[in-house]
Amino acid sequence: MNKNSIDLSIDFCGVNFKNPFLLSSSPVSNSAEMVARSFDAGWSGVVFKTLNSDTVPIIHPSPRMYGYGYGRKKLVGLQNVEMISDRPLKDNLADFLYLKKKYPGHVLISSIMGFSNDEWAYLAKASEDNGADMLELNFSCPHMAVEGAGHHVGQAFDLIEKFTTTVKECVSIPVIAKMTPNITDMTEPAIYAKNGGADAISAINTVSGISGIDLDAIVPTPNIFGLSSNSGTSGPVIKPIGLRFISDMAKCDELSLPLSGIGGIETWIDALEYILLGASTIQVTTGIIHYGYDIVEDMIEGLTDFMVEKKIAKLSDLVGKALGSLKTTDQFDLKRQGCSVYDLEKCVGCGQCYTVCKDAGGFALEWDEKKRQPVLIEDKCLSCMICSFVCPVKDLITFKEMPENWKREDAVVMDESLKTKIKYEPFKNFIK
């Protein structure tokens, strides 16, 4: 198998995508000029920035974004208070016509958000009439202050069903419902969207949060002239949340709809993880804000190389492939246990493993001062693997399974004399 035999195309709601990579509805998909550059770079489609019907004036706060960094990573999260499109609807619709004329082989998805039932219908019909291939219903923007819009709808399930039904009755193109993550169980609102006629689900939108405090002004960020707000967090920091919600919906037999995955995607590995957990298409914003449209080249190359290596010819064969391994914790095989393994030839003597094992693990390490190296006590190792996460050297600390008859050493009671003073009765005999 070689690269030429790999098929990255995907059928999503009966629409063919050249590859699974799309711009999500956001600042990176704000105009035809921007989207055209992305298509030239290799993106197969776009979810255009959410349309405004001009009934409610849209003015973006200033500044409207704040980068959240941690350690050496400058941008692990992005906080934003950006609203839907502030451009006139006629300009956005003219952009639709331009994109479909110049890029007929690329998919144009119109993101819409109404402030009333009639407005949902109006935006849906206007989008279809001007070339949109699909619709995405924005039920999830976390900082829309208008009741009946954004996440206010996403948390009111009857409105999800109502507005989805309204849109489906006036268009013939496929409809995707975009879910809010600011909720406990996403499968329930997704089912309401399905009951309203949704053809697919996209998730997740940004997670409502606060990224930090401007300590000079004592104002949460972003500091908008002395004020701030709970707002949308995106980027790598939210990827675990996105993966969880996508897998929940992919495993839900009652839902059984195609999924578009969003949240923290920067690399081909991030994209593949969403695909393996049930997403058919992938949407990206913060990764583009960080690195630009050209990241799609690496995504395409990396995914292609992986499929060549695994001898998988069609992308569709990867969708949901990891779901069978997701079980509830009571199904784990607890008879199989293990411990960490140290390749001390790679050790740089930083001592971080010793510190975390002592303060957060099983106290399974001693310290050789002369060699400046840890000494593992296997019988105490909890196999938590915290040491491997903090070690600065790749693959110095790994995991191994122990023999079936292996037992960990019991925890040491620091004062044995206290054992005779314990007031204790076994639970089975406690209730008479």
C-alpha positions, 0 to 999 in steps of 0.5 A: 500500500502507498500514499496514492491508494489512500482515500481521505474522502468522507461521506457526511450526510450524503455530501462528499468531502475531499478530506475530513478537515474543515474550518469551524464557524469562527474568526478563521471563516469570516469572509470569502477571501479568508476561506478561499486561502484555506481551500487553496491550502487544502481544507475541504470545507468550511462552516462559515462564521455564524450569520447575522440577519441584521435585526440585532446590531453586532459589535464585538467587544475590544479586546475580545480574545485572551491567550492562556499559556502554561509553562513553556506552552504559549497558547494551550487555550484561547479565551474569547468574547467574540459574537456572531458575524458583524458583517451585513447579511448581504455581504456574507451571502455574496461571499457564498455565491463567490465561493461556490462559483470558484470552488465548486468541489469544496463544501460550504456549510452555513452556520446560523443563529436566530433570535426568533423562530421566524429568524431561524427559518429566514436565515436557513432559506437565505443560506440555501438560496445562495449556495450553502451545501449544508446548515449548522445550527448554532445552539451553543455560543457560550456568551450570547447575552440574548435570551433564546440564542446560543447556549440558552437554546442549547440548554433548553431542549424543547427549543432545540427540537422546535428550531431544528424542526422549523429549519428542516421544514423550509430547506432541503439541504442537510442540517447539523445541530451544534451542541454546547459542552456547558451541560452534563449529558450531551446525548439528551439535547442531541436526541432532541435535535434528532427528533426535530429532524437534524441529520448530524451533530457537531460538538463541541463549541467553546467551554464557558470559563475564565482564563485568569486575572489581570493582576495589575487591574484586578480584572478577569481576562480578557479585560475589556475596559475594566469589565470581563465575563464568563466566556468561551475557552478553546484550544488544546486544553479542552480536547479531553472534553470534546473527545468525551462528548463525541464518544458519548454520542457515538456510543448512543444507539438512540442517537445514531447520527453522523458526528463532526468533531471540534475542540483542541485540534492542532495536529493529525493525531488530534484529528485521528483521535476524534475520528477513532472515537466516532467523528466523520469530519473535523473542524478547527479554529484555535489551531489555525489561530495559532499556526495558520491555514497551512497546518492542514498540509501536516494533518493530511500527510500525517493521517495518510502516513498512518493509514499506509502504515496500518494498511487502511485504505479508506478513512471511513474504516477508521471512524469509531474504531476505538469505541469498542475499548471504551467501557465503564470502570467496573469492567476493568481486569483488576487481576492484572497489575503492573509497575514502572520501569526506569531506563537509568542510562537516559537519566539526567538526575533532575530528581523530579520523579523522586519528588512526585513519588514521595509527595503524590505516589507510593513512595516507591523511590529512594534516591542515590545521592552519589549517582543522582539517580532514583532507585525503584522499589517495585513492591511499593510501586502503585503504577500510577505513572505520575513519574513518567508524566513529569520526567523531562526525558522521553520514554525513560520511564515506561510501564510493565505488567507484573506476574499474576502472583505479584503483590504490592507491599502493604502500606506501613503504619507509622505508629504500630502502637495505635493499632490497638486503640482503633475503634473499629468493627467490620462493616458486615457485622456493624448492622445488626 
